[in-house]
């Protein structure tokens, strides 16, 4: 049980701040913050290697609140420990990250205490959480990142990176499939720097977990290869400390600490109830609960004397000393290992090494061409040689996505060797994307790959990478009905439109090998946006850039690839990816007939929309109404570019199982169909 009046006072302060904030907002979840307050108090005040004065210190321990609905638990501890705010330029602002005023404005507009924790909005929040399971899966990426950085940067006497990752999760996290994918991989990789704390309160929104969940979680995690501990009472600080110490002593596997708790309030009818799991307690219940705590019943947002000082004397002093010692060691590290020190600094600030792009290939014109995935592999390896912290892998599809780093020393990341830069995620697309987020949050530059059709499995984490504004690289191949005989289950139709719908995600579908080069150039320079690189399985002709527009136009999202002789086209054809070559063939045919058209390559709608109106109108002159778009995907969204009277050649159904050429004929991706569409447009506009 809890011992010590000051311990109890601090824990009850966390509880009452959470109750009061939820009640004032008339929205939120008070139960879990109340039940887990002792756990967070013990971890932060006694064990977490974290400096509130510098919450982005590279070797800090990470704390992830996977049960994001319990956000007041995190906001309370960020406030009480005095965590300082940091701006996007990585500069400390000297002010509190979470002020008491922010807590009073919980869930209100512009408060630093939104309904769920949001990375880049509130300093001290290590990752955006809310969708259950995402936090623990992301924490796995943070642990992998720590392991890899330790092998890359550490030298005898200079353990620059050896942080631990803690994630607090609940029954919902345990039910979500993404957590099971991540736990399986974490156990396989023996991530001993990873600790999940499971709030076993047996309550979800609908009520008791008996309705839907009877897993033996301990046995499941033992099967995954985890060390499993149990604390029978969340209020038992001594047993919690023993659990954390056991985690520190465990060097061959990750640790799960199962903490039994129940949500208890002042009135008897509330005991073990789900009633306040997702709603305020009510004023009367709060008074009864505060009376039970020995708290002034009518006091709101009370922080008693001694509470701030307790945190300052423990995590404040410990974290400051650890951080200062690390910074002093880093000064010596810079003298002995200047290149590694420079790499560590640049990586932590999302900067690139000098001349990172010096080896990018240039592909000669070739009618036979090269598959997008093959061109990308060549470019990716050229980038990775000069960008040492570019690491990643695939969901068991590397031979197909062609994303393996093949140069000498690239190696494989395994349980026994964490220096390798090729990761193996297994058939776990959802967890892979979440783990990529964790890697990026650790400041490693990650990539992950799969078939475009399976971006649906990864979508929740892709969305979060955009929400967090982190530069994760998602590589998707087999980008169209060109997959052929695999049939509609493997032929992406709506996925491009779906990815384009995510705010802040840069989607690129290059037309040939040189556009692939330029796509990698754009992607590598992104600092606060994720990207989805969409690549073909089939060969694409490498266009002759002495005849057509330079591939560097890709950086502007859309550009004039082939134009009317006088620069005044009668019709415009727009396309992405493999369909660009089809439009070029039609352009040449019509040009020979004296019909002046323009081909616009549109590899990234998002980048094109970032350009000024003058440029966009130059590429797509408003007066030219005869427009045709061609893309082997849903036509959804093309209306903004072809206009009300234009034509979109695309997919309005699912695909079919057949060889590629038969599919192109069936669905109208042929020169004849495009020529007809252009002629119809010209007739309509004449």
C-alpha positions as CSV (number, residue, x, y, z in Angstrom):
1,X,0.0,0.0,0.0
2,X,1.0,3.7,-0.3
3,X,3.3,4.7,2.5
4,X,4.3,8.2,3.4
5,X,2.1,11.3,3.8
6,X,3.9,13.2,1.1
7,X,3.6,10.4,-1.4
8,X,-0.1,10.2,-0.7
9,X,-0.4,14.0,-1.1
10,X,1.3,14.0,-4.5
11,X,-0.8,11.1,-5.7
12,X,-4.0,12.6,-4.6
13,X,-3.0,15.9,-6.3
14,X,-2.8,14.0,-9.6
15,X,-6.2,12.5,-8.9
16,X,-8.0,15.7,-7.9
17,X,-6.5,17.7,-10.8
18,X,-7.8,15.1,-13.2
19,X,-11.2,15.0,-11.6
20,X,-11.6,18.8,-11.5
21,X,-10.4,19.2,-15.1
22,X,-12.8,16.6,-16.4
23,X,-15.7,18.0,-14.4
24,X,-15.0,21.6,-15.5
25,X,-14.8,20.5,-19.2
26,X,-17.9,18.3,-18.7
27,X,-16.1,15.9,-20.9
28,X,-13.4,13.2,-20.5
29,X,-12.3,10.2,-18.5
30,X,-11.4,10.6,-14.8
31,X,-11.4,6.9,-13.8
32,X,-8.1,5.8,-15.2
33,X,-6.1,8.8,-14.1
34,X,-7.4,8.3,-10.5
35,X,-6.6,4.6,-10.5
36,X,-3.2,4.9,-12.2
37,X,-1.9,8.0,-10.3
38,X,0.3,5.9,-8.0
39,X,1.9,4.1,-10.9
40,X,2.7,7.3,-12.8
41,X,3.9,8.9,-9.5
42,X,6.2,6.0,-8.7
43,X,7.6,5.8,-12.3
44,X,8.2,9.5,-12.8
45,X,9.4,10.5,-9.3
46,X,11.6,7.5,-8.7
47,X,12.7,5.9,-11.9
48,X,12.2,7.9,-15.1
49,X,15.5,9.3,-16.5
50,X,13.9,12.5,-17.7
51,X,14.8,16.2,-17.2
52,X,11.7,18.4,-17.0
53,X,13.9,21.3,-18.0
54,X,15.0,19.7,-21.2
55,X,12.2,17.3,-22.4
56,X,14.0,16.6,-25.7
57,X,17.3,15.6,-24.2
58,X,18.3,12.7,-26.6
59,X,19.0,10.0,-24.0
60,X,15.9,10.6,-21.9
61,X,13.6,7.7,-21.1
62,X,10.4,7.8,-23.0
63,X,6.9,7.6,-21.4
64,X,4.0,6.8,-23.7
65,X,0.4,7.1,-22.5
66,X,-1.1,4.5,-24.8
67,X,-4.5,4.9,-23.0
68,X,-4.7,8.4,-24.5
69,X,-8.2,8.9,-23.1
70,X,-6.6,9.2,-19.7
71,X,-4.7,12.3,-20.9
72,X,-5.3,14.2,-17.7
73,X,-3.0,11.7,-16.0
74,X,-0.2,12.9,-18.3
75,X,-1.1,16.6,-18.2
76,X,-1.1,16.5,-14.4
77,X,2.4,15.0,-14.2
78,X,3.8,17.3,-16.8
79,X,2.5,20.3,-14.8
80,X,3.6,19.0,-11.4
81,X,7.1,18.1,-12.5
82,X,7.5,21.5,-14.2
83,X,8.2,20.3,-17.8
84,X,9.3,23.2,-19.9
85,X,8.0,24.1,-23.4
86,X,10.1,23.6,-26.5
87,X,9.4,25.3,-29.8
88,X,9.7,23.7,-33.3
89,X,13.2,25.0,-33.6
90,X,14.2,22.8,-30.6
91,X,14.6,25.9,-28.3
92,X,13.5,25.9,-24.7
93,X,11.0,28.7,-24.1
94,X,11.5,28.8,-20.4
95,X,7.8,28.5,-19.7
96,X,5.8,25.6,-18.5
97,X,4.6,23.2,-21.1
98,X,1.3,22.7,-19.2
99,X,0.2,25.6,-17.0
100,X,-2.5,25.3,-14.4
101,X,-4.6,27.5,-16.7
102,X,-4.2,24.9,-19.5
103,X,-5.5,22.2,-17.1
104,X,-8.4,24.4,-16.2
105,X,-9.0,24.7,-20.0
106,X,-8.8,20.9,-20.5
107,X,-10.4,19.9,-23.9
108,X,-11.0,23.6,-24.7
109,X,-9.8,25.5,-27.8
110,X,-6.1,26.3,-27.8
111,X,-5.4,24.7,-24.4
112,X,-2.2,22.7,-24.3
113,X,-4.4,20.0,-22.8
114,X,-6.5,18.6,-25.7
115,X,-8.7,15.6,-25.3
116,X,-5.9,13.2,-26.2
117,X,-2.2,13.8,-26.0
118,X,-0.8,15.4,-29.2
119,X,2.9,15.4,-30.2
120,X,4.3,18.8,-31.3
121,X,1.4,20.5,-29.4
122,X,2.4,19.8,-25.8
123,X,6.1,19.4,-24.9
124,X,6.6,16.2,-22.9
125,X,4.1,14.3,-25.0
126,X,6.3,11.7,-26.8
127,X,3.7,10.6,-29.3
128,X,0.1,11.3,-30.2
129,X,-2.2,8.7,-28.7
130,X,-5.9,8.1,-28.6
131,X,-6.6,5.2,-31.1
132,X,-6.0,2.3,-28.7
133,X,-3.0,0.1,-29.3
134,X,-1.1,2.8,-31.3
135,X,0.8,4.0,-28.3
136,X,2.3,0.6,-27.3
137,X,3.0,-0.2,-31.0
138,X,4.8,3.2,-31.4
139,X,6.7,2.6,-28.2
140,X,8.1,-0.6,-29.8
141,X,9.6,1.6,-32.6
142,X,11.1,3.9,-30.0
143,X,12.8,0.9,-28.4
144,X,14.1,-0.4,-31.7
145,X,15.4,3.1,-32.4
146,X,17.2,3.2,-29.1
147,X,18.8,-0.1,-29.7
148,X,20.0,0.9,-33.2
149,X,21.3,4.3,-32.1
150,X,23.1,2.6,-29.2
151,X,25.0,0.4,-31.6
152,X,25.7,3.2,-34.0
153,X,26.8,5.9,-31.6
154,X,28.1,4.2,-28.4
155,X,31.8,3.7,-27.9
156,X,33.7,2.4,-24.8
157,X,33.2,4.9,-22.0
158,X,30.7,6.8,-24.1
159,X,27.2,5.2,-23.7
160,X,25.5,8.1,-25.4
161,X,22.2,6.3,-26.1
162,X,20.8,3.7,-23.7
163,X,17.3,5.0,-22.9
164,X,14.3,2.9,-21.8
165,X,10.8,3.2,-23.1
166,X,7.7,2.8,-20.8
167,X,4.2,2.6,-22.1
168,X,1.0,2.6,-20.0
169,X,-1.8,0.6,-21.6
170,X,-5.2,-0.8,-20.7
171,X,-7.7,-3.5,-21.7
172,X,-8.5,-1.7,-24.9
173,X,-4.9,-1.7,-26.0
174,X,-4.7,-5.4,-25.3
175,X,-7.7,-6.1,-27.4
176,X,-6.6,-4.2,-30.5
177,X,-4.7,-6.3,-33.0
178,X,-1.9,-3.7,-33.6
179,X,-0.7,-4.2,-30.0
180,X,-0.4,-8.0,-30.5
181,X,1.5,-7.5,-33.7
182,X,3.9,-5.2,-32.0
183,X,4.3,-7.3,-28.8
184,X,5.1,-10.4,-31.0
185,X,7.9,-8.5,-32.8
186,X,9.2,-6.9,-29.6
187,X,9.5,-10.3,-28.0
188,X,11.2,-11.8,-31.1
189,X,13.7,-8.9,-31.0
190,X,14.2,-9.3,-27.3
191,X,13.8,-5.5,-26.7
192,X,14.9,-5.4,-23.1
193,X,14.7,-1.6,-23.1
194,X,10.9,-1.8,-23.4
195,X,8.4,-1.9,-20.5
196,X,4.6,-2.0,-20.9
197,X,2.5,-1.3,-17.8
198,X,-0.9,-2.9,-18.2
199,X,-3.7,-1.3,-16.2
200,X,-5.8,-4.5,-15.5
201,X,-9.0,-2.8,-14.3
202,X,-11.4,-5.0,-16.3
203,X,-13.5,-2.1,-17.5
204,X,-14.2,-0.7,-20.9
205,X,-16.9,1.8,-22.2
206,X,-19.6,-0.9,-22.4
207,X,-18.9,-2.2,-18.9
208,X,-17.0,-5.1,-17.5
209,X,-14.6,-6.8,-19.8
210,X,-16.4,-10.1,-19.2
211,X,-18.7,-9.0,-22.1
212,X,-15.9,-9.5,-24.7
213,X,-12.5,-10.3,-23.2
214,X,-11.3,-13.2,-21.3
215,X,-7.7,-13.6,-22.5
216,X,-5.0,-14.8,-20.2
217,X,-2.8,-11.8,-21.0
218,X,0.1,-13.1,-18.8
219,X,0.3,-16.4,-20.6
220,X,-0.1,-14.7,-24.0
221,X,2.9,-12.4,-23.3
222,X,5.0,-15.3,-21.9
223,X,4.3,-16.9,-25.2
224,X,5.6,-13.8,-27.0
225,X,8.9,-14.2,-25.0
226,X,8.3,-11.3,-22.5
227,X,9.1,-11.2,-18.9
228,X,5.8,-10.9,-17.1
229,X,5.4,-9.4,-13.6
230,X,2.3,-8.7,-11.5
231,X,1.5,-6.0,-9.0
232,X,-1.7,-6.9,-7.2
233,X,-2.6,-3.4,-6.1
234,X,-2.0,-0.2,-8.0
235,X,-1.6,1.6,-4.7
236,X,1.4,-0.6,-3.6
237,X,4.4,1.7,-4.2
238,X,6.8,-0.9,-2.8
239,X,5.6,-3.6,-5.3
240,X,5.6,-1.1,-8.1
241,X,9.2,-0.2,-7.3
242,X,10.1,-3.8,-7.3
243,X,8.5,-4.2,-10.7
244,X,10.5,-1.4,-12.2
245,X,13.7,-2.6,-10.6
246,X,13.1,-6.0,-12.1
247,X,12.6,-4.5,-15.5
248,X,16.0,-2.7,-15.2
249,X,17.6,-6.0,-14.3
250,X,16.1,-7.9,-17.2
251,X,18.5,-7.9,-20.1
252,X,17.2,-10.5,-22.5
253,X,13.5,-9.6,-23.1
254,X,10.9,-6.9,-22.8
255,X,8.9,-6.6,-19.7
256,X,5.1,-6.5,-19.1
257,X,4.0,-5.3,-15.6
258,X,0.4,-6.2,-15.0
259,X,-1.1,-3.8,-12.4
260,X,-4.4,-4.7,-10.9
261,X,-6.6,-1.7,-10.2
262,X,-10.2,-0.8,-9.8
263,X,-12.0,2.5,-10.4
264,X,-13.3,3.5,-6.9
265,X,-15.1,6.7,-5.9
266,X,-16.7,8.2,-2.8
267,X,-20.1,6.6,-3.1
268,X,-20.6,2.8,-2.7
269,X,-22.6,2.5,-5.9
270,X,-19.7,3.7,-8.0
271,X,-17.3,1.0,-6.9
272,X,-15.9,-1.1,-9.8
273,X,-18.3,0.8,-12.1
274,X,-17.7,1.9,-15.7
275,X,-20.0,4.8,-15.3
276,X,-17.2,7.4,-15.0
277,X,-14.8,5.7,-17.3
278,X,-15.9,8.0,-20.1
279,X,-17.8,10.8,-18.3
280,X,-17.4,13.3,-15.5
281,X,-18.1,12.2,-11.9
282,X,-20.5,15.0,-11.0
283,X,-20.1,17.6,-8.3
284,X,-21.6,15.5,-5.5
285,X,-19.4,12.4,-6.3
286,X,-16.3,14.6,-6.5
287,X,-17.0,16.0,-3.0
288,X,-17.5,12.5,-1.6
289,X,-14.3,11.3,-3.3
290,X,-12.3,14.2,-2.0
291,X,-13.7,13.6,1.5
292,X,-12.5,10.0,1.1
293,X,-9.0,11.3,0.3
294,X,-9.1,13.7,3.2
295,X,-9.1,16.6,0.7
296,X,-10.9,19.9,1.1
297,X,-14.3,19.0,-0.5
298,X,-14.9,22.4,-2.3
299,X,-11.3,23.1,-3.3
300,X,-10.8,23.0,-7.1
301,X,-7.4,22.6,-8.8
302,X,-5.7,22.6,-5.5
303,X,-2.0,21.9,-5.3
304,X,-1.0,21.7,-1.6
305,X,2.2,23.0,-0.2
306,X,5.1,20.6,-0.7
307,X,3.9,18.9,-3.8
308,X,5.8,20.9,-6.4
309,X,8.9,20.7,-4.1
310,X,8.6,16.9,-3.8
311,X,8.8,16.5,-7.6
312,X,11.6,19.1,-7.8
313,X,13.7,17.2,-5.3
314,X,13.2,13.9,-7.0
315,X,12.7,13.8,-10.8
316,X,13.7,17.4,-11.1
317,X,17.1,17.1,-9.4
318,X,17.7,13.5,-10.7
319,X,16.8,14.4,-14.3
320,X,18.8,17.6,-14.3
321,X,21.9,15.8,-13.0
322,X,21.6,13.0,-15.6
323,X,21.1,15.5,-18.4
324,X,24.0,17.7,-17.4
325,X,26.3,14.7,-17.1
326,X,25.2,13.5,-20.5
327,X,25.9,17.0,-22.0
328,X,29.3,17.1,-20.4
329,X,30.1,13.7,-21.8
330,X,28.9,14.8,-25.2
331,X,31.5,17.6,-25.2
332,X,34.2,15.0,-24.7
333,X,32.5,12.7,-27.3
334,X,32.7,15.5,-29.8
335,X,36.5,15.7,-29.3
336,X,37.1,12.0,-29.6
337,X,34.4,11.1,-32.2
338,X,33.7,14.3,-34.1
339,X,31.9,12.7,-37.0
340,X,29.6,10.6,-34.8
341,X,28.9,13.7,-32.7
342,X,28.0,15.6,-35.8
343,X,25.8,12.7,-37.0
344,X,24.0,12.6,-33.6
345,X,23.4,16.4,-33.6
346,X,22.1,16.4,-37.2
347,X,19.9,13.4,-36.7
348,X,18.3,14.9,-33.5
349,X,17.6,18.1,-35.4
350,X,16.3,16.4,-38.6
351,X,19.2,17.8,-40.6
352,X,20.9,16.0,-43.5
353,X,24.6,15.2,-43.9
354,X,26.6,17.3,-46.4
355,X,26.4,16.1,-50.0
356,X,23.8,13.5,-49.1
357,X,22.6,13.5,-52.7
358,X,26.0,13.3,-54.4
359,X,25.5,9.7,-55.7
360,X,22.0,10.0,-57.1
361,X,21.8,8.2,-60.4
362,X,20.7,9.6,-63.7
363,X,18.9,7.2,-66.0
364,X,19.3,7.3,-69.8
365,X,16.4,7.3,-72.1
366,X,15.2,3.7,-72.6
367,X,12.0,2.6,-74.4
368,X,12.0,-0.7,-72.4
369,X,12.6,1.2,-69.2
370,X,12.7,0.1,-65.6
371,X,10.1,-0.8,-63.0
372,X,9.4,2.0,-60.5
373,X,10.4,-0.4,-57.6
374,X,13.7,-1.3,-59.3
375,X,14.6,2.3,-59.9
376,X,13.7,3.2,-56.4
377,X,16.0,0.5,-55.0
378,X,18.9,2.0,-56.8
379,X,18.1,5.5,-55.6
380,X,17.3,4.4,-52.1
381,X,20.7,2.7,-51.7
382,X,22.5,5.7,-53.1
383,X,20.7,7.9,-50.5
384,X,21.3,5.5,-47.7
385,X,25.0,5.3,-48.2
386,X,25.2,9.0,-47.4
387,X,22.4,9.1,-44.8
388,X,23.6,6.7,-42.1
389,X,20.4,6.8,-40.1
390,X,18.1,5.9,-42.9
391,X,16.8,2.4,-41.9
392,X,13.8,0.3,-42.6
393,X,12.3,-2.7,-44.2
394,X,9.0,-4.3,-45.3
395,X,6.1,-6.4,-44.0
396,X,7.7,-9.6,-45.3
397,X,7.8,-8.3,-48.9
398,X,11.3,-7.0,-49.5
399,X,12.0,-9.3,-52.5
400,X,8.9,-7.8,-54.1
401,X,9.1,-4.2,-53.0
402,X,12.8,-4.1,-53.7
403,X,13.6,-2.0,-50.6
404,X,16.6,-3.9,-49.3
405,X,19.7,-1.9,-48.5
406,X,22.4,-3.9,-50.3
407,X,25.6,-2.0,-49.9
408,X,28.4,-3.4,-47.8
409,X,27.8,-3.0,-44.1
410,X,24.0,-2.4,-44.4
411,X,23.3,-5.6,-42.5
412,X,20.1,-6.9,-40.8
413,X,18.6,-5.7,-37.5
414,X,18.1,-8.8,-35.3
415,X,17.8,-9.7,-31.6
416,X,21.6,-10.5,-31.6
417,X,22.8,-7.7,-33.8
418,X,21.0,-4.3,-33.6
419,X,23.5,-2.5,-35.9
420,X,21.8,-3.6,-39.1
421,X,19.8,-1.2,-41.2
422,X,17.5,-3.7,-42.8
423,X,14.5,-4.3,-40.5
424,X,12.2,-7.3,-40.8
425,X,8.7,-6.5,-39.6
426,X,7.1,-9.8,-40.6
427,X,3.5,-9.8,-42.0
428,X,2.5,-7.0,-39.7
429,X,1.6,-4.0,-41.8
430,X,-0.3,-2.1,-39.1
431,X,2.4,-2.5,-36.5
432,X,5.1,-1.8,-39.1
433,X,3.6,1.7,-39.7
434,X,3.2,2.4,-36.0
435,X,6.8,1.2,-35.4
436,X,8.0,3.6,-38.2
437,X,6.3,6.4,-36.2
438,X,8.2,5.4,-33.1
439,X,11.5,5.3,-35.0
440,X,10.9,8.7,-36.5
441,X,10.0,10.1,-33.0
442,X,13.4,8.8,-31.9
443,X,14.8,10.9,-34.8
444,X,15.9,7.9,-36.9
445,X,14.8,8.3,-40.5
446,X,12.6,5.2,-41.2
447,X,11.1,3.7,-44.3
448,X,8.6,0.8,-44.5
449,X,7.2,-0.9,-47.6
450,X,4.4,-3.1,-48.8
451,X,1.9,-3.5,-51.6
452,X,-0.3,-0.4,-52.2
453,X,-3.4,-2.5,-51.6
454,X,-2.2,-3.1,-48.0
455,X,-1.8,0.5,-47.2
456,X,-5.3,0.0,-45.9
457,X,-3.8,-2.2,-43.1
458,X,-1.3,0.6,-42.3
459,X,-3.7,3.6,-42.7
460,X,-4.4,4.4,-39.0
461,X,-0.6,4.8,-38.3
462,X,0.0,6.6,-41.6
463,X,-2.7,9.1,-40.5
464,X,-1.0,9.6,-37.2
465,X,2.4,10.2,-38.9
466,X,0.7,13.1,-40.8
467,X,-1.1,14.4,-37.7
468,X,2.3,14.4,-35.8
469,X,4.1,16.0,-38.8
470,X,6.9,13.4,-38.7
471,X,8.9,12.5,-41.9
472,X,8.1,8.8,-42.1
473,X,8.7,7.2,-45.6
474,X,6.0,4.8,-46.7
475,X,6.9,2.9,-49.9
476,X,4.1,1.1,-51.7
477,X,4.6,-1.0,-54.9
478,X,2.3,-2.9,-57.1
479,X,0.5,0.3,-57.6
480,X,-2.4,-0.4,-60.0
481,X,-4.4,-3.0,-61.9
482,X,-1.0,-3.7,-63.5
483,X,-0.6,-6.4,-60.8
484,X,-2.6,-8.4,-63.3
485,X,-3.3,-12.1,-62.6
486,X,-3.4,-11.6,-58.8
487,X,-6.8,-10.1,-59.3
488,X,-9.0,-7.5,-57.6
489,X,-8.0,-8.5,-54.0
490,X,-4.5,-7.3,-54.8
491,X,-5.2,-4.5,-57.3
492,X,-5.4,-1.1,-55.6
493,X,-8.3,1.1,-57.0
494,X,-9.3,3.5,-54.2
495,X,-6.1,3.6,-52.2
496,X,-4.5,6.5,-54.1
497,X,-7.6,8.7,-53.4
498,X,-7.6,7.5,-49.8
499,X,-4.0,8.5,-49.2
500,X,-4.5,11.8,-51.0
501,X,-7.3,12.5,-48.6
502,X,-5.0,12.5,-45.5
503,X,-4.0,16.1,-44.7
504,X,-0.2,16.7,-44.5
505,X,0.7,13.4,-46.3
506,X,2.8,13.9,-49.5
507,X,1.8,11.2,-52.0
508,X,4.1,10.8,-55.0
509,X,3.5,8.4,-58.0
510,X,6.4,9.0,-60.4
511,X,6.2,8.3,-64.1
512,X,9.7,6.9,-64.8
513,X,13.1,6.2,-63.3
514,X,14.2,9.9,-63.3
515,X,11.0,11.0,-61.6
516,X,11.8,8.3,-59.0
517,X,15.1,10.0,-58.4
518,X,13.5,13.4,-57.9
519,X,10.8,11.9,-55.7
520,X,13.5,10.6,-53.4
521,X,15.2,14.0,-53.4
522,X,11.9,15.6,-52.3
523,X,11.2,12.9,-49.7
524,X,14.6,13.0,-48.2
525,X,14.5,16.7,-47.6
526,X,11.1,16.6,-45.8
527,X,11.4,17.4,-42.1
528,X,7.9,17.6,-40.9
529,X,5.8,15.7,-43.4
530,X,5.4,12.0,-44.1
531,X,5.5,10.7,-47.7
532,X,3.9,7.8,-49.5
533,X,6.0,6.8,-52.6
534,X,3.8,4.8,-55.0
535,X,5.8,2.6,-57.4
536,X,5.1,0.2,-60.2
537,X,5.8,-3.5,-60.5
538,X,6.0,-3.4,-64.3
539,X,8.7,-1.6,-66.3
540,X,8.0,2.0,-67.3
541,X,9.7,3.6,-70.3
542,X,12.5,6.0,-69.2
543,X,11.6,9.2,-71.0
544,X,14.0,11.2,-73.1
545,X,14.5,14.3,-71.1
546,X,16.2,16.1,-74.0
547,X,12.8,16.0,-75.8
548,X,10.5,16.3,-72.8
549,X,10.4,18.4,-69.6
550,X,13.1,17.9,-66.9
551,X,12.2,15.4,-64.2
552,X,13.1,18.0,-61.6
553,X,9.6,19.4,-62.3
554,X,8.4,16.7,-59.9
555,X,9.3,18.9,-57.0
556,X,6.4,21.2,-57.9
557,X,4.0,18.3,-57.9
558,X,2.9,18.8,-61.5
559,X,4.7,20.1,-64.6
560,X,4.6,20.4,-68.3
561,X,6.2,17.3,-69.7
562,X,5.3,17.7,-73.4
563,X,3.8,20.8,-74.9
564,X,2.2,22.2,-78.0
565,X,4.7,23.7,-80.5
566,X,3.6,27.2,-79.7
567,X,2.9,26.6,-76.0
568,X,-0.8,27.0,-76.7
569,X,-2.4,23.6,-76.4
570,X,-5.9,22.9,-77.6
571,X,-6.2,20.1,-75.1
572,X,-4.4,18.9,-71.9
573,X,-3.8,15.3,-70.8
574,X,-2.9,14.7,-67.2
575,X,-1.6,11.5,-65.7
576,X,0.6,9.9,-63.0
577,X,2.8,6.9,-62.9
578,X,2.6,4.4,-65.7
579,X,-0.1,6.2,-67.4
580,X,2.1,9.2,-68.3
581,X,3.9,7.2,-71.0
582,X,0.5,6.3,-72.4
583,X,-0.3,10.0,-72.6
584,X,3.0,10.8,-74.2
585,X,2.4,8.2,-76.9
586,X,-1.0,9.8,-77.6
587,X,0.6,13.2,-77.7
588,X,3.0,12.1,-80.4
589,X,0.2,10.6,-82.4
590,X,-1.9,13.7,-82.3
591,X,1.0,16.0,-82.9
592,X,1.8,14.1,-86.1
593,X,-1.8,14.8,-87.1
594,X,-1.4,18.5,-86.4
595,X,-3.4,18.5,-83.1
596,X,-1.6,20.5,-80.5
597,X,-1.9,19.0,-77.0
598,X,0.0,19.2,-73.7
599,X,0.9,16.4,-71.3
600,X,1.2,17.3,-67.6
601,X,2.8,14.8,-65.3
602,X,1.0,15.1,-61.9
603,X,3.1,12.9,-59.6
604,X,2.0,14.8,-56.4
605,X,-1.3,16.7,-56.0
606,X,-0.2,17.9,-52.6
607,X,3.0,19.5,-53.9
608,X,1.2,21.0,-56.9
609,X,-1.4,22.6,-54.5
610,X,1.5,24.2,-52.6
611,X,2.5,26.2,-55.7
612,X,1.3,29.7,-56.3
613,X,-1.7,30.3,-58.5
614,X,0.4,31.8,-61.3
615,X,2.4,28.6,-61.6
616,X,-0.7,26.3,-61.5
617,X,-2.4,28.4,-64.1
618,X,0.6,28.3,-66.3
619,X,0.6,24.5,-66.2
620,X,-3.2,24.2,-66.4
621,X,-4.3,27.3,-68.2
622,X,-7.9,28.1,-67.1
623,X,-8.9,28.9,-70.7
624,X,-8.1,25.4,-71.9
625,X,-11.3,23.4,-71.1
626,X,-10.5,20.3,-73.1
627,X,-8.9,18.1,-70.5
628,X,-8.4,14.4,-69.9
629,X,-7.0,12.7,-66.9
630,X,-5.7,9.1,-67.1
631,X,-4.9,7.0,-64.0
632,X,-5.4,3.3,-63.3
633,X,-7.2,4.1,-60.1
634,X,-10.4,5.6,-58.9
635,X,-11.3,8.9,-60.7
636,X,-12.3,10.4,-57.3
637,X,-10.6,13.8,-57.0
638,X,-9.6,14.3,-60.6
639,X,-12.6,16.6,-61.1
640,X,-10.7,19.5,-59.5
641,X,-8.2,19.4,-62.4
642,X,-10.3,18.3,-65.4
643,X,-13.2,20.6,-64.6
644,X,-16.9,20.1,-64.9
645,X,-16.6,19.3,-68.6
646,X,-13.5,17.3,-68.7
647,X,-13.1,13.5,-68.8
648,X,-11.4,11.1,-66.4
649,X,-10.2,7.7,-67.6
650,X,-9.9,5.6,-64.6
651,X,-11.4,2.8,-62.5
652,X,-15.0,2.9,-61.4
653,X,-15.1,-0.7,-60.5
654,X,-12.7,-3.2,-58.9
655,X,-10.2,-4.9,-61.2
656,X,-10.1,-8.4,-62.6
657,X,-7.7,-11.4,-62.7
658,X,-6.0,-11.4,-66.1
659,X,-2.7,-10.5,-67.8
660,X,-1.8,-6.8,-67.7
661,X,-2.4,-6.1,-71.5
662,X,-5.9,-7.7,-71.3
663,X,-6.8,-5.6,-68.3
664,X,-5.6,-2.4,-70.0
665,X,-7.8,-3.3,-73.0
666,X,-10.8,-4.2,-70.8
667,X,-10.7,-1.0,-68.7
668,X,-9.8,1.4,-71.5
669,X,-6.1,2.2,-70.8
670,X,-5.1,2.2,-74.4
671,X,-3.9,4.8,-76.9
672,X,-7.2,4.4,-78.8
673,X,-9.3,5.2,-75.8
674,X,-7.3,8.2,-74.8
675,X,-7.3,9.6,-78.4
676,X,-11.0,9.2,-78.6
677,X,-11.4,11.0,-75.3
678,X,-9.2,13.9,-76.4
679,X,-11.1,14.2,-79.7
680,X,-14.4,14.2,-77.9
681,X,-13.2,17.0,-75.7
682,X,-12.0,19.0,-78.6
683,X,-15.4,18.5,-80.4
684,X,-17.2,19.6,-77.2
685,X,-15.1,22.8,-76.9
686,X,-15.2,23.7,-80.6
